[in-house]
């Protein structure tokens, strides 16, 4: 049986204890590991490994010795409770051994949980789990978590009192961070609000959110668009220290100001223009860019885009001798002053 979307989310939270096996596969090893941890904990509980009710096997070992998996499904622990035989990093070459173990599987045996990397639609492993009546296959893709998944993670972290802007900020953050980093951010937010009866706000989320290169870039672009000239120098030093190139910074600024120009010049007004932006602009960033588009107006934004295009051409010119980051910093300061 193949599951996806909300059905898959519900299954990870509450897997069928009587199923013979589960396959979790996907290109992103961290996302697959997150789901594997969640489903194994749901099956055997937090003390499953300590009570020897979790047997870990590698796909390569199972391929070399298929009897290992059969033995693992039948081994009994000194402690009562459900058991799991976990096969990690499986490939299609492991499929015959897993198929034999599933064929011999009987109720009361350890449930077989298999993790794998990216698998094609014709993969032997996928066909094995998708076609079985007592087996489940779930693919993990690089999509951001859904609202329901975020709410489930918030509940697990003990965060139930959130303001509307906090939820919007978390939704935006979930699109920027890796799953493990996002989960840690929720745990930090829970500790940050521990003993505080007031709702978590967007400002609280911003206070504990990790500063990725993308976040530092966003800080710089907003500082320029909001004429915060004094912030540009320190932000340039941070971006330079993180390895951001002058061309990359210019391209990011061009993308930002072109989005503002498209919004400001939209016949339906800036709000309609922001709503039509692709990729979509979410949460507090959307509100901030809407204010910027209204403040600048189409004429000044057109001039700003032209200055950034000229700077980009200078950076790519073979005869350019001035330090590139200094050239970009001068352009950004000019733009910030233009916005005043």
N, C-alpha and C positions, 0 to 999 in steps of 0.2 A: 504494500500500500504506500502511495506517495502522498505526502502532506506538504502544504505550503501556507504562507500567510498566517492568518489568525489561528488556523487549525494547528499549524506547526508550533506557534507560540504557546498555545494551550497544552500541547503534548509535552513540550519541554518542562513546563511547570508541573504537570500531572501526568507522567507517562503511564501506560498500561502495564501493571505489574505482572500480567499473565502473558504478555507478548514474548515471542521467542527471541526476537532480535531487533536492533535498531541500527541503521546506518546514518551517520552524519558526515556529509562531505562538503567541500568548498575550497576555493582558491586561497582564502585568507586563513592561515593556520591559527591565528589568535581568535578569530571569531568562532571557528570550529571548536577550539579548546574551551572557550567560554560556555558554549552550549553543552559540550561533553561534561564539564564540571557540574553544570546545573542539573542535567538529567541523571547523572550518576548519584548526586546527592539526594535527588528526589526518590531514587529507587532504593538505595541502601542506607540513607540517613547520614548524618555527620560523622558517625563513628564506624562506618562500614569498613573502611580500610584498616583501622586499628583492630577491629574484631575479625579480621581476615575473611570478610565477606566480599572483597573485591580482589580479583586476580588480574594483574596487568600483563599483557603479552604484546610483543611487537609483530607487525605484519610479516616481517622477514622471517622471524622464528616460526611462526605458524605455517608459512609456506614450506620451510625446510622440514618441519616435523608436524604434520597435520594432527597427530594424536594429542598434541599439547592442548589444543582447544577443546577437544572432547573431554580430556581429563579435567580441565578447568571448569567445565560446566557441571561436572558431577561431584567435584570435591566438596566435602561438607566442612563447615566451620564448627568450632566448639561453641559458638554463640548462635542463638536462633535469629532468624530474620532472612529477608530476601538477599540473593547474591547476584553479582555481576561479573561476567568474564569480559574484560575490556581488551579489544584488539586495536592498537594504535598504528597509524601510518600504513594502512592496508592499501593494496593495489589490486588490479584485476588478476594478477598472478596468484593472489591469495584467495580468490573466489572459490576454486574447487575445494579447498580445505574448509572454508567457512560453510559452503553448501553441504558438505558431508556432516558437519557438526549440527547444522540446522535440521537436516533430515533425521538425525538420531535424537534430536532434542525432545524431551518429555516434560510435562508439567511438573514443577518442583526443581528442575535444573536451573542453573544460573542463567540469567538473561544475557544474551550476547550483544554487546554494544561495540560497534565498529566505527572508527574514524578514518577518513581518507581525504586526500587532496581533491583537486578539481577532477571531475569525472564526466566523460562525454555521455550523450544520451544513449549510446549503444554499449556503454560499459557493462561488463559482466557482473560487477558488484551491484550496480544500480538495478539491473534486470532481476537479479537474485532477490533483493529486498523489496522492490516495487511489485513484483509478481506474487509474492508470498501472502497468504491470508493472515499469518501470525507475525509478519515482519513489517517494519516501517522504514521508509527512506525519506530523509529530509535534506534538501540542499540549502547551504548557507551562502548567501550572496552579499556583495559589498554595498547593499542598500542601507541607508540610515535606519535606525530603529523606528518603528511606528509609534504613534501616540500611546497605544495600548501597552507596548513593550516598555516605553519610558515610565508609564504609570505603575507597571508591575515592578520595575527596578526601584522606583521611589518608595513603594510600599515595603519592599524587602529592606531598604535602607532606613525605614522608619520615618519617612518624610511624607506627611499627609496634609500639612497645613502650608499651602503655597498660594501666593498671590498670582494673578493672571500674568503679569509681566515676567514672573519667575519661570512659569511654565513655558512661555514663549522663548525666554533666554535659554532654557535647557534644551528645547527643541532645536534651536539654532546651534547650540554647542554640540549636540549629538551628531550633527552633520559634519563637524570639523574634527572631532576626536575619534581615535580608535576605540573599540568597545571596552577594552580593559581600562583605558584612561578615563573614559566617560563614567564607568562604574565607580572608579576611585574618586572621581569628582563628586559624585552623589554621596559617597561615604564621608568625604570632607565636608560637604554641605550639612550633612546630618550632625556631624560633630560641632560644626560652627554654630548650629542653631540649638544645640543640646541645652535644655533648661530654659530656653527662650520661648515664651508662649505666643509671640507675635508671628504672623505668617512670613515665610521666606519670600524675599523680593528679588527683582532683577538685579538690584545693587548687590545683594548678598551673593548671588551667583557670580557676578563679575568679580567680587572680592576674592573668591576661592578658585576661579577658573584658571587652568594652567596657561601660561603665556607661550603659545606656539609661535612659530615664525609668521603664520597666517594672522594670528592675533596682533603681533607687533606691526605687521603691514597695515592691518585695519586701523590700528591706532594712528599710524602715520597719515593715512589717507583722510581719516576724519579730522585730524589736527589741521591738515592743509585746507580741507573744505570748510572748516569752521574758523579759519583765520587765527589759529592758536600758534602764532609764530614762535613763541618761546619754547614750545615743546619739540620743534623740528630738529634742533641740534642734538639733544639727548637721544631722541628716537633714531636719528641717523647713526649715532654711535652704536646703539643696540643692534640695529639691523646689520651694520657692517660687521660687528662682532659675531653675529649669527651666520655670516657668510652670504648674505643677500647681495646679489650683483646689482650694479647700477642700471643695466639694461632691464633686469627683472623688476626692479623698483619702478622704473619708468613705464613699463608695460602695465604693471598693476595700477599705477596712477591713471594711465590712459583709459584702462577698462572702467575705473571708477567714475572718471569725469565724463566718459562717453555715456555711461548709464544715467548719470545726472542730466546730461544734455538731452538724451532721448526722453526722459521723464518730463523735463521742463518744456520741451517743444511738442509734447503730445497734444493733439487737438482736444482730447478729453480732460486735459489738466494733468499736473504732476502726479496726483494719486492714481489716475488711470494708467499713466506711463509706468509708474513703479510696479503696478499690478501686472503689466504686460511684460516686464523684464524677464529675460531668459539668460542664464538660469534664474529661477525665482529668488526673490529677496524676502527673508523671513524676519519675524520678531522685532527686537529693538533696533536692529540694523536697518530694517525697512523704514521705521519711523524717523530714524536719524537722517537717512538719505532723502526722505521726502522733505524734511525741513531744509536740507542743504539745497535741493533742487529749487525750492520756492525762493530761497534767499538769493541764489546766484542769478537765476533767470537764463533764458536761452542765449542772449547776446554775449554775456560774460563767459558762460560755459563754452561757447564756440571759440572764444579767444583762448581760454584755458587749454582746450583740446589742441589748438594750433600750436601753442607754446610747447606742449608736451611732445607733439609730433616733431617739431624742430629739434628738440633736445634729443629725441630718439635717433634722428638722422645724424646729429653731431656725434653721438656716442659710437655709431657704426661707421663713421667716416675714417678712412685710412690716415688722414692727416691730422686727426685729433690728438693733441698733446696734453691738454689740461687733465688733471686727476678726475676720473669719471664720477666718483661719488660726490666730489665737490661741485661738479657741474650740475648734477641732479639736485643737490641740496640748494644751490642758488635758484634753480627753477622753481622748486617747491616753495621757497621763501617768497619769491615773486608772486606765485599764485595765491599764497596765504594773504599777502598784503593786498592783492587785487580783490580778494573776497571781502575786505574791509570796506 
